[in-house]
Amino acid sequence: MAYCGGMDIETYRALPLRHRIITAFRDVQKWGYGEGGYPFARPGLPGGKWLVGPAPNRINCSMLTAYLLSTAFPHAAWDDGTYAQLQIMGSDLWSPMAAVQAAGVATKIIPAADDLVPGWVVLTQAWKSTSPPRGGHARLCEVGIDGDTLIVWESTNRAGPDGAPLGPSVSVASWDDLRQRYPAGIRAAVLRDSV
C-alpha cells in the first residue's frame, strides 16, 4: 500500500530525512495558506485521527510542520499531546521543541545565539513578540555548507507575486537573518535522520 510519494512505508522510511521531507512536501505544495482542517490522513500514519478535517487544500505553518514531521517519522511517538504541542495549543510558546523531543525525533535544541552545523535538518519556532504572543512561525530547514544558508520548507501568509498568500513554499533564508527578524527569539530542534 502506498504511504508517501507512491512508496510503501518501509521504502519511504529508508530515504534520507531530506528526501522524505521533499517527498511529503510535494503532496501539499500547491495548497493555499489557511487555518483549515487536516485533509491529509495517510494509510499507516500514526495518530491519523487528528490529521483529518473539513478544509481541504489549506495549510498553515504549524499544520505543515506537523504533517511533514509525522509523515517523515511514521514510527515516532506521536500522539494527541505532541500534536497539541506542535500546534502551540497551550501557553508554552516553545512547545514544538518539546513535542519533537517527546516524540524522539530531535537530538537537541539550539538557542538563537548558537550557530547551526552544515547538513543539519531542523525544526524552527520563532516569535516577533512573546508578550503578547504575535508573529510566531514554524518551519523546517536544511542547513547549508556555510552553516548560515537555509533551505526552508514553510507555509506562509506572506504575499506572493499575485498578492495572495504564498502557502506552502520552498525558499532560501539565512540563520542570521531569521535571528534578526524574530527579536523575541528563535529556537531550532536538530532532527534525527531516522527513528
N, CA, C and O of each residue as an XYZ file, in Angstrom:
780
protein
N       0.846     -1.173      0.000
C       0.000      0.000      0.000
C       0.897      1.243      0.000
O       1.869      1.297      0.754
N       0.586      2.238     -0.830
C       1.385      3.457     -0.924
C       1.235      4.295      0.346
O       0.126      4.520      0.829
N       2.346      4.741      0.864
C       2.358      5.581      2.062
C       2.605      7.043      1.696
O       1.851      7.927      2.102
N       3.659      7.289      0.929
C       4.004      8.655      0.540
C       4.804      8.601     -0.754
O       5.703      7.772     -0.892
N       4.492      9.462     -1.688
C       5.231      9.504     -2.938
C       5.125      8.226     -3.743
O       6.023      7.912     -4.524
N       4.043      7.483     -3.567
C       3.854      6.224     -4.267
C       4.651      5.066     -3.688
O       4.617      3.964     -4.235
N       5.372      5.295     -2.587
C       6.201      4.258     -1.959
C       5.474      3.624     -0.778
O       4.627      4.250     -0.141
N       5.822      2.372     -0.500
C       5.328      1.765      0.730
C       6.106      2.381      1.888
O       7.132      3.029      1.681
N       5.621      2.179      3.083
C       6.190      2.864      4.245
C       7.660      2.508      4.486
O       8.440      3.385      4.857
N       8.055      1.263      4.290
C       9.446      0.883      4.556
C      10.410      1.456      3.516
O      11.520      1.859      3.865
N      10.005      1.498      2.249
C      10.839      2.113      1.217
C      10.999      3.599      1.508
O      12.095      4.148      1.402
N       9.897      4.240      1.874
C       9.925      5.668      2.214
C      10.823      5.919      3.422
O      11.642      6.838      3.399
N      10.681      5.118      4.472
C      11.497      5.290      5.692
C      12.977      5.125      5.434
O      13.793      5.683      6.168
N      13.352      4.364      4.398
C      14.768      4.139      4.091
C      15.427      5.350      3.430
O      16.654      5.415      3.351
N      14.628      6.309      2.954
C      15.199      7.505      2.338
C      15.863      8.384      3.387
O      15.448      8.364      4.546
N      16.887      9.160      3.015
C      17.430     10.155      3.956
C      16.336     11.157      4.328
O      15.398     11.365      3.558
N      16.450     11.772      5.494
C      15.432     12.683      6.004
C      15.092     13.777      4.991
O      13.913     14.049      4.766
N      16.067     14.394      4.392
C      15.832     15.467      3.419
C      14.902     14.987      2.303
O      13.987     15.708      1.904
N      15.131     13.790      1.807
C      14.309     13.249      0.724
C      12.898     12.892      1.194
O      11.937     13.022      0.436
N      12.777     12.441      2.447
C      11.443     12.171      2.991
C      10.632     13.467      3.093
O       9.439     13.487      2.789
N      11.294     14.549      3.526
C      10.606     15.835      3.639
C      10.189     16.344      2.254
O       9.052     16.775      2.063
N      11.106     16.291      1.303
C      10.792     16.757     -0.058
C       9.626     15.963     -0.634
O       8.719     16.541     -1.233
N       9.642     14.648     -0.459
C       8.575     13.794     -0.993
C       7.234     14.140     -0.363
O       6.232     14.253     -1.069
N       7.200     14.308      0.949
C       5.948     14.661      1.629
C       5.495     16.069      1.249
O       4.298     16.314      1.097
N       6.441     16.994      1.093
C       6.099     18.375      0.745
C       5.400     18.450     -0.619
O       4.502     19.267     -0.821
N       5.816     17.607     -1.532
C       5.205     17.616     -2.871
C       3.695     17.396     -2.818
O       2.965     17.898     -3.673
N       3.226     16.653     -1.823
C       1.794     16.380     -1.709
C       0.970     17.628     -1.394
O      -0.221     17.671     -1.701
N       1.587     18.639     -0.788
C       0.838     19.821     -0.356
C       1.352     21.128     -0.957
O       0.836     22.197     -0.629
N       2.342     21.063     -1.818
C       2.987     22.298     -2.276
C       2.071     23.236     -3.060
O       2.374     24.426     -3.159
N       0.982     22.755     -3.612
C       0.069     23.614     -4.371
C      -1.129     24.075     -3.542
O      -2.032     24.732     -4.060
N      -1.135     23.729     -2.259
C      -2.233     24.136     -1.398
C      -2.134     25.621     -1.078
O      -1.086     26.237     -1.272
N      -3.229     26.189     -0.588
C      -3.236     27.567     -0.144
C      -2.917     27.658      1.337
O      -2.833     26.651      2.039
N      -2.742     28.887      1.791
C      -2.495     29.125      3.213
C      -3.838     29.220      3.924
O      -4.772     29.834      3.407
N      -3.941     28.624      5.090
C      -5.182     28.747      5.830
C      -5.198     27.966      7.112
O      -4.347     27.111      7.355
N      -6.178     28.270      7.927
C      -6.387     27.635      9.221
C      -7.487     26.606      9.095
O      -8.486     26.693      9.809
N      -7.342     25.650      8.224
C      -8.416     24.700      7.972
C      -8.316     23.474      8.844
O      -7.856     23.525      9.985
N      -8.752     22.389      8.285
C      -8.660     21.096      8.942
C      -7.410     20.387      8.462
O      -6.432     21.029      8.078
N      -7.442     19.089      8.482
C      -6.263     18.302      8.150
C      -6.650     17.235      7.140
O      -6.885     16.087      7.517
N      -6.719     17.595      5.861
C      -7.221     16.663      4.854
C      -6.166     15.725      4.301
O      -6.254     15.305      3.147
N      -5.175     15.391      5.102
C      -4.096     14.587      4.546
C      -3.805     13.338      5.362
O      -2.638     13.001      5.565
N      -4.826     12.646      5.833
C      -4.607     11.377      6.521
C      -4.024     10.388      5.525
O      -4.400     10.389      4.353
N      -3.118      9.556      5.980
C      -2.471      8.575      5.122
C      -2.636      7.192      5.741
O      -2.678      7.051      6.963
N      -2.727      6.185      4.898
C      -2.728      4.830      5.451
C      -1.438      4.609      6.248
O      -0.343      4.906      5.770
N      -1.581      4.094      7.443
C      -0.412      3.792      8.256
C       0.148      4.950      9.033
O       1.105      4.759      9.784
N      -0.401      6.157      8.895
C       0.132      7.306      9.624
C      -0.310      7.242     11.076
O      -1.507      7.330     11.350
N       0.615      7.090     12.016
C       0.230      7.060     13.423
C      -0.505      8.343     13.793
O      -0.126      9.431     13.361
N      -1.544      8.207     14.585
C      -2.301      9.370     15.011
C      -3.140      9.978     13.904
O      -3.544     11.137     14.006
N      -3.410      9.228     12.854
C      -4.138      9.763     11.716
C      -5.476     10.378     12.076
O      -6.002     11.196     11.320
N      -6.039      9.998     13.222
C      -7.341     10.546     13.598
C      -7.285     12.055     13.789
O      -8.292     12.733     13.583
N      -6.122     12.602     14.183
C      -6.071     14.048     14.357
C      -5.574     14.773     13.122
O      -5.373     15.987     13.163
N      -5.374     14.070     12.040
C      -4.952     14.722     10.811
C      -6.062     14.758      9.761
O      -5.788     14.955      8.577
N      -7.303     14.571     10.183
C      -8.408     14.572      9.224
C      -9.375     15.685      9.607
O      -9.719     15.836     10.779
N      -9.807     16.454      8.637
C     -10.728     17.542      8.935
C     -11.417     18.053      7.692
O     -11.253     17.493      6.609
N     -12.187     19.114      7.843
C     -13.102     19.534      6.788
C     -12.558     20.495      5.730
O     -13.236     20.699      4.724
N     -11.406     21.083      5.889
C     -10.991     22.157      4.977
C      -9.864     21.714      4.045
O      -8.690     21.919      4.353
N     -10.209     21.114      2.918
C      -9.166     20.623      2.023
C      -8.358     21.749      1.388
O      -8.855     22.852      1.158
N      -7.120     21.437      1.120
C      -6.229     22.309      0.357
C      -5.865     23.619      1.045
O      -5.576     24.608      0.372
N      -5.874     23.640      2.363
C      -5.399     24.781      3.134
C      -4.504     24.263      4.247
O      -4.795     23.249      4.882
N      -3.399     24.987      4.471
C      -2.459     24.530      5.495
C      -1.663     25.731      6.010
O      -1.180     26.541      5.220
N      -1.527     25.845      7.333
C      -0.715     26.931      7.885
C       0.647     26.386      8.305
O       0.941     25.212      8.075
N       1.475     27.221      8.913
C       2.854     26.802      9.194
C       2.935     25.634     10.171
O       3.712     24.706      9.949
N       2.152     25.660     11.242
C       2.258     24.568     12.209
C       1.608     23.288     11.696
O       2.060     22.190     12.024
N       0.548     23.418     10.893
C      -0.030     22.228     10.274
C       0.974     21.590      9.314
O       1.114     20.368      9.271
N       1.670     22.431      8.547
C       2.653     21.900      7.599
C       3.784     21.183      8.330
O       4.153     20.072      7.949
N       4.336     21.797      9.369
C       5.434     21.132     10.073
C       4.945     19.853     10.748
O       5.666     18.855     10.771
N       3.722     19.869     11.303
C       3.171     18.642     11.907
C       3.022     17.556     10.853
O       3.360     16.398     11.099
N       2.522     17.923      9.688
C       2.350     16.956      8.608
C       3.699     16.402      8.137
O       3.866     15.188      8.017
N       4.654     17.288      7.872
C       5.949     16.821      7.374
C       6.667     15.957      8.402
O       7.253     14.933      8.048
N       6.629     16.357      9.668
C       7.319     15.580     10.703
C       6.652     14.227     10.941
O       7.336     13.207     11.024
N       5.321     14.208     11.051
C       4.656     12.928     11.329
C       4.737     11.991     10.126
O       4.711     10.771     10.293
N       4.834     12.542      8.927
C       4.999     11.704      7.741
C       6.433     11.207      7.638
O       6.663     10.033      7.346
N       7.403     12.094      7.875
C       8.821     11.723      7.763
C       9.259     10.751      8.853
O      10.198      9.979      8.660
N       8.582     10.788      9.995
C       8.913      9.904     11.120
C       7.674      9.095     11.503
O       7.110      9.318     12.574
N       7.240      8.168     10.660
C       5.978      7.468     10.910
C       5.981      6.565     12.137
O       4.911      6.232     12.645
N       7.138      6.162     12.624
C       7.177      5.270     13.783
C       7.577      5.993     15.067
O       7.885      5.354     16.073
N       7.573      7.324     15.029
C       7.886      8.097     16.233
C       6.688      8.066     17.183
O       5.606      7.604     16.823
N       6.899      8.559     18.384
C       5.877      8.516     19.431
C       4.923      9.709     19.329
O       4.802     10.490     20.272
N       4.243      9.849     18.177
C       3.274     10.934     18.009
C       1.968     10.565     18.711
O       1.539      9.412     18.672
N       1.349     11.534     19.342
C       0.049     11.331     19.965
C      -0.659     12.680     20.034
O      -0.145     13.685     19.543
N      -1.833     12.695     20.642
C      -2.588     13.938     20.731
C      -1.809     15.029     21.467
O      -1.922     16.209     21.136
N      -1.023     14.631     22.460
C      -0.237     15.606     23.221
C       0.869     16.249     22.398
O       1.044     17.467     22.434
N       1.620     15.430     21.653
C       2.686     16.020     20.829
C       2.085     16.848     19.699
O       2.650     17.869     19.305
N       0.939     16.410     19.175
C       0.280     17.210     18.145
C      -0.135     18.565     18.711
O       0.092     19.592     18.072
N      -0.739     18.584     19.900
C      -1.140     19.845     20.530
C       0.078     20.743     20.757
O      -0.009     21.959     20.590
N       1.216     20.145     21.137
C       2.432     20.940     21.320
C       2.931     21.513     19.992
O       3.367     22.663     19.943
N       2.873     20.730     18.923
C       3.286     21.251     17.613
C       2.398     22.417     17.185
O       2.859     23.324     16.492
N       1.137     22.400     17.588
C       0.186     23.452     17.235
C       0.174     24.608     18.244
O      -0.568     25.573     18.059
N       0.979     24.527     19.300
C       1.020     25.529     20.375
C      -0.392     25.781     20.904
O      -0.882     26.910     20.904
N      -1.028     24.704     21.353
C      -2.393     24.795     21.875
C      -2.430     25.123     23.367
O      -3.508     25.202     23.956
N      -1.282     25.312     23.973
C      -1.219     25.682     25.389
C      -0.500     27.009     25.536
O      -0.417     27.788     24.586
N       0.018     27.264     26.725
C       0.671     28.549     26.994
C       2.171     28.547     26.687
O       2.793     29.609     26.657
N       2.757     27.374     26.460
C       4.190     27.291     26.176
C       4.448     27.620     24.707
O       4.158     26.809     23.828
N       4.991     28.803     24.443
C       5.228     29.245     23.073
C       6.332     28.464     22.368
O       6.477     28.553     21.148
N       7.099     27.709     23.122
C       8.190     26.907     22.544
C       7.838     25.418     22.549
O       8.720     24.571     22.405
N       6.569     25.102     22.713
C       6.150     23.702     22.834
C       6.484     22.831     21.623
O       6.631     21.623     21.804
N       6.616     23.362     20.386
C       7.046     22.469     19.304
C       8.409     21.817     19.579
O       8.667     20.699     19.133
N       9.272     22.516     20.311
C      10.576     21.943     20.656
C      10.391     20.742     21.592
O      11.048     19.713     21.434
N       9.492     20.889     22.562
C       9.198     19.785     23.484
C       8.547     18.621     22.751
O       8.800     17.461     23.072
N       7.701     18.933     21.757
C       6.997     17.881     21.014
C       7.969     16.974     20.276
O       7.840     15.752     20.340
N       8.936     17.551     19.579
C       9.858     16.705     18.809
C      10.809     15.942     19.720
O      11.268     14.855     19.371
N      11.107     16.508     20.887
C      11.907     15.751     21.855
C      11.086     14.600     22.426
O      11.587     13.481     22.535
N       9.829     14.860     22.793
C       8.974     13.813     23.356
C       8.727     12.693     22.348
O       8.639     11.524     22.725
N       8.616     13.048     21.073
C       8.384     12.039     20.031
C       9.665     11.277     19.686
O       9.617     10.269     18.981
N      10.798     11.750     20.175
C      12.068     11.060     19.932
C      12.715     11.372     18.598
O      13.583     10.625     18.145
N      12.305     12.476     17.949
C      12.868     12.781     16.630
C      13.906     13.892     16.655
O      14.518     14.177     15.626
N      14.121     14.527     17.805
C      15.120     15.596     17.919
C      16.260     15.160     18.821
O      16.053     14.455     19.809
N      17.467     15.588     18.471
C      18.634     15.255     19.284
C      18.950     16.330     20.304
O      19.433     16.027     21.395
N      18.678     17.604     19.958
C      18.917     18.705     20.887
C      18.234     19.962     20.380
O      17.816     20.041     19.225
N      18.127     20.956     21.279
C      17.524     22.247     20.952
C      18.650     23.286     20.927
O      19.482     23.352     21.832
N      18.649     24.082     19.877
C      19.677     25.108     19.693
C      19.039     26.481     19.930
O      18.069     26.823     19.253
N      19.561     27.282     20.883
C      19.030     28.639     21.070
C      19.535     29.562     19.957
O      20.467     29.226     19.226
N      18.903     30.725     19.846
C      19.228     31.666     18.766
C      20.695     32.076     18.755
O      21.254     32.322     17.685
N      21.328     32.155     19.915
C      22.710     32.624     19.977
C      23.701     31.628     19.378
O      24.811     32.008     19.007
N      23.313     30.369     19.282
C      24.232     29.339     18.796
C      24.196     29.241     17.274
O      23.213     29.597     16.626
N      25.299     28.748     16.734
C      25.389     28.523     15.295
C      24.840     27.147     14.950
O      24.769     26.254     15.793
N      24.461     27.004     13.701
C      23.977     25.723     13.194
C      25.106     25.012     12.458
O      26.062     25.648     12.015
N      24.995     23.705     12.330
C      26.018     22.878     11.694
C      25.547     22.473     10.300
O      24.407     22.041     10.129
N      26.428     22.611      9.297
C      26.044     22.204      7.940
C      25.513     20.769      7.902
O      26.054     19.870      8.546
N      24.445     20.582      7.132
C      23.854     19.256      6.971
C      22.719     18.962      7.925
O      21.929     18.050      7.683
N      22.622     19.726      9.017
C      21.511     19.507      9.938
C      20.189     19.806      9.243
O      20.118     20.684      8.383
N      19.142     19.075      9.618
C      17.766     19.427      9.287
C      17.127     19.792     10.618
O      17.197     19.029     11.581
N      16.498     20.976     10.663
C      15.974     21.490     11.922
C      14.527     21.939     11.783
O      14.090     22.364     10.713
N      13.794     21.836     12.889
C      12.500     22.478     13.045
C      12.786     23.780     13.773
O      13.429     23.762     14.822
N      12.323     24.917     13.243
C      12.489     26.170     13.969
C      11.129     26.694     14.415
O      10.116     26.510     13.740
N      11.135     27.345     15.560
C       9.977     28.087     16.052
C      10.502     29.476     16.382
O      11.480     29.617     17.116
N       9.852     30.506     15.839
C      10.315     31.879     16.024
C       9.143     32.771     16.417
O       7.990     32.494     16.088
N       9.473     33.859     17.135
C       8.460     34.817     17.575
C       8.961     36.239     17.396
O      10.109     36.549     17.715
N       8.087     37.105     16.881
C       8.406     38.532     16.811
C       8.138     39.181     18.163
O       8.827     40.123     18.552
N       7.132     38.675     18.881
C       6.805     39.158     20.219
C       6.239     37.987     21.017
O       5.466     37.182     20.497
N       6.633     37.905     22.283
C       6.068     36.857     23.137
C       5.101     37.438     24.170
O       4.404     36.687     24.852
N       5.052     38.773     24.294
C       4.160     39.390     25.268
C       3.588     40.673     24.676
O       4.204     41.733     24.784
N       2.429     40.588     24.057
C       1.615     39.395     23.836
C       2.187     38.553     22.694
O       2.944     39.066     21.869
N       1.834     37.265     22.637
C       2.334     36.422     21.555
C       1.842     36.935     20.198
O       0.642     37.093     19.977
N       2.795     37.190     19.298
C       2.450     37.655     17.957
C       3.610     37.344     17.026
O       4.779     37.370     17.411
N       3.241     37.049     15.787
C       4.275     36.824     14.780
C       5.031     35.528     14.960
O       6.226     35.468     14.671
N       4.357     34.478     15.436
C       5.015     33.182     15.567
C       5.069     32.474     14.219
O       4.180     32.631     13.383
N       6.124     31.696     14.025
C       6.243     30.974     12.756
C       7.093     29.725     12.942
O       8.148     29.763     13.575
N       6.617     28.616     12.379
C       7.337     27.340     12.403
C       7.730     26.984     10.980
O       6.994     27.259     10.032
N       8.901     26.369     10.839
C       9.376     25.946      9.518
C      10.384     24.815      9.701
O      10.966     24.657     10.774
N      10.583     24.035      8.649
C      11.663     23.057      8.609
C      12.739     23.622      7.715
O      12.442     24.250      6.698
N      13.993     23.403      8.086
C      15.120     23.946      7.332
C      16.239     22.922      7.241
O      16.453     22.125      8.155
N      16.941     22.961      6.126
C      18.184     22.207      5.986
C      19.320     23.218      5.962
O      19.269     24.191      5.211
N      20.348     22.994      6.783
C      21.455     23.937      6.913
C      22.473     23.691      5.801
O      22.919     22.564      5.588
N      22.832     24.771      5.096
C      23.793     24.693      4.003
C      25.225     24.542      4.486
O      25.491     24.555      5.688
N      26.146     24.398      3.537
C      27.543     24.108      3.881
C      28.242     25.243      4.611
O      29.276     25.019      5.240
N      27.696     26.473      4.543
C      28.316     27.587      5.268
C      27.790     27.720      6.696
O      28.276     28.558      7.456
N      26.804     26.904      7.069
C      26.241     26.955      8.414
C      25.248     28.089      8.624
O      24.670     28.202      9.705
N      25.033     28.935      7.612
C      24.111     30.064      7.732
C      22.967     29.976      6.724
O      21.825     30.294      7.055
N      23.262     29.554      5.517
C      22.232     29.455      4.484
C      21.307     28.283      4.797
O      21.756     27.195      5.158
N      19.992     28.531      4.649
C      18.992     27.518      4.956
C      18.102     27.287      3.748
O      17.672     28.240      3.098
N      17.824     26.032      3.447
C      16.729     25.699      2.541
C      15.526     25.543      3.448
O      15.555     24.755      4.394
N      14.464     26.289      3.166
C      13.318     26.397      4.070
C      12.067     25.804      3.433
O      11.719     26.136      2.299
N      11.386     24.911      4.181
C      10.063     24.420      3.810
C       9.096     25.043      4.804
O       9.215     24.828      6.010
N       8.130     25.819      4.298
C       7.207     26.506      5.195
C       5.879     26.745      4.496
O       5.769     26.609      3.277
N       4.876     27.103      5.283
C       3.617     27.605      4.751
C       3.455     28.993      5.340
O       3.458     29.165      6.559
N       3.316     29.972      4.477
C       3.334     31.355      4.941
C       2.190     32.162      4.358
O       1.693     31.872      3.270
N       1.782     33.183      5.103
C       0.759     34.096      4.606
C       1.381     35.323      3.945
O       0.668     36.261      3.588
N       2.720     35.327      3.777
C       3.352     36.415      3.020
C       2.776     36.446      1.611
O       2.474     35.402      1.035
N       2.627     37.631      1.066
C       2.056     37.769     -0.269
C       3.018     37.272     -1.336
O       4.209     37.580     -1.314
N       2.482     36.503     -2.262
C       3.240     36.038     -3.411
C       3.139     37.047     -4.546
O       2.598     38.137     -4.362
N       3.657     36.691     -5.718
C       3.639     37.611     -6.859
C       2.240     38.086     -7.251
O       2.080     39.192     -7.769
N       1.224     37.248     -7.004
C      -0.139     37.633     -7.360
C      -0.874     38.339     -6.223
O      -2.057     38.652     -6.356
N      -0.191     38.593     -5.112
C      -0.789     39.266     -3.969
C      -1.462     38.336     -2.976
O      -1.770     38.745     -1.857
N      -1.693     37.087     -3.372
C      -2.313     36.102     -2.481
C      -1.248     35.493     -1.570
O      -0.070     35.479     -1.926
N      -1.649     34.986     -0.393
C      -0.678     34.318      0.477
C       0.009     33.164     -0.253
O      -0.629     32.410     -0.988
N       1.315     33.042     -0.038
C       2.093     32.011     -0.716
C       1.644     30.602     -0.372
O       1.603     29.735     -1.246
N       1.305     30.359      0.899
C       1.005     28.998      1.317
C       2.290     28.192      1.387
O       3.342     28.750      1.698
N       2.236     26.898      1.108
C       3.450     26.084      1.163
C       4.472     26.557      0.130
O       4.146     26.761     -1.040
N       5.706     26.725      0.584
C       6.756     27.184     -0.327
C       8.109     26.670      0.128
O       8.302     26.284      1.281
N       9.034     26.679     -0.812
C      10.437     26.357     -0.537
C      11.221     27.612     -0.886
O      11.031     28.199     -1.952
N      12.099     28.017      0.015
C      12.891     29.216     -0.237
C      14.264     29.058      0.393
O      14.569     28.046      1.024
N      15.081     30.081      0.206
C      16.401     30.117      0.819
C      16.405     31.281      1.801
O      15.945     32.375      1.474
N      16.917     31.049      2.989
C      17.000     32.086      4.020
C      18.365     31.996      4.692
O      19.185     31.139      4.363
N      18.583     32.885      5.625
C      19.823     32.924      6.394
C      19.487     32.807      7.877
O      18.556     33.452      8.358
N      20.241     31.989      8.597
C      20.048     31.848     10.043
C      20.230     33.208     10.712
O      19.460     33.569     11.602
N      21.249     33.968     10.289
C      21.470     35.299     10.867
C      20.276     36.218     10.602
O      19.863     36.962     11.492
N      19.714     36.176      9.385
C      18.563     36.999      9.056
C      17.353     36.609      9.900
O      16.642     37.483     10.396
N      17.112     35.319     10.068
C      15.973     34.884     10.883
C      16.140     35.341     12.326
O      15.166     35.743     12.962
N      17.358     35.285     12.850
C      17.586     35.750     14.223
C      17.241     37.232     14.357
O      16.710     37.655     15.384
N      17.539     38.018     13.329
C      17.230     39.453     13.371
C      15.742     39.731     13.163
O      15.200     40.651     13.775
N      15.075     38.951     12.311
C      13.657     39.177     12.008
C      12.739     38.787     13.156
O      11.595     39.239     13.217
N      13.229     37.952     14.068
C      12.411     37.487     15.190
C      13.056     37.891     16.510
O      13.718     37.077     17.153
N      12.862     39.163     16.922
C      13.553     39.674     18.108
C      13.164     38.999     19.416
O      13.942     39.027     20.369
N      11.984     38.395     19.489
C      11.588     37.714     20.726
C      12.222     36.337     20.843
O      12.155     35.711     21.901
N      12.841     35.856     19.760
C      13.573     34.607     19.843
C      13.260     33.624     18.740
O      12.202     33.657     18.112
N      14.215     32.756     18.534
C      14.075     31.635     17.607
C      14.846     30.468     18.197
O      15.933     30.645     18.748
N      14.293     29.305     18.082
C      14.967     28.082     18.538
C      14.896     27.067     17.420
O      13.983     27.089     16.595
N      15.867     26.180     17.404
C      15.935     25.141     16.382
C      16.099     23.780     17.052
O      16.965     23.604     17.909
N      15.276     22.836     16.665
C      15.402     21.451     17.145
C      16.105     20.670     16.047
O      15.617     20.592     14.920
N      17.250     20.092     16.380
C      18.020     19.306     15.421
C      17.364     17.934     15.307
O      17.215     17.215     16.295
N      16.976     17.588     14.080
C      16.233     16.346     13.858
C      17.159     15.170     13.543
O      18.190     15.324     12.889
N      16.764     14.007     14.022
C      17.477     12.768     13.712
C      17.211     12.420     12.255
O      16.247     12.910     11.668
N      18.051     11.584     11.670
C      17.773     11.145     10.305
C      16.668     10.093     10.287
O      15.889     10.018      9.337
N      16.605      9.280     11.345
C      15.553      8.266     11.399
C      15.249      7.904     12.831
O      16.032      8.170     13.743
N      14.091      7.291     13.011
C      13.655      6.819     14.334
C      13.172      5.410     14.172
O      12.750      4.786     15.146
